[in-house]
Amino acid sequence: MLCKQCGQAVPEGANSCPSCSGNGGASDREVKRSAIAGGLKGLFLGLLPMVVLLMEYRAEPGVVPVAIAIPVVTFAAGFLIAFLKARRDRK
């Protein structure tokens, strides 16, 4: 793994870089921020099909729950994908 601050190799199992004492991976805060950003991207991507469904079918009773579920699912998927990617990059 390479240090994000100085670019030197960080030995496996080390908590910090021996060259600059910088953290080699992402912090918990960075992981959470990345996950939230991924969730918001998913939410905004899910809002477009929701609006199209509601406009096309004029909010018929069976369409409303499906239309509402789309942004919820895309938020969860975006959050989970970004969280797992940030955790992988952390190691």
C-alpha positions, 0 to 999 in steps of 0.5 A: 500500500502507498501512503496518500501523503508522501507516496512511499510504501507503507509496510503491511499491518502498519498504522501509519507511514514510516516516512511521514507518519501519515495515515496510509488508508482512508479514515472512518470519516472519509468512508462515511462521507463517500458512502453518503455521497454514493447514496445521494448520487443513487437517490438523484438517479432514482428520482428521474424514473420516479418523476417519469412514471408518475407523469406518464401514469398520472399517479395511478394507485398501483404505480405510486408505491413502485415509483416511490420505491425506485429512489429508495432502492437506488439510494440504498444501492449507491450507498452500499456500493460506495461504502464497500468501495471505500472500505476496500480502498481503506485497506 
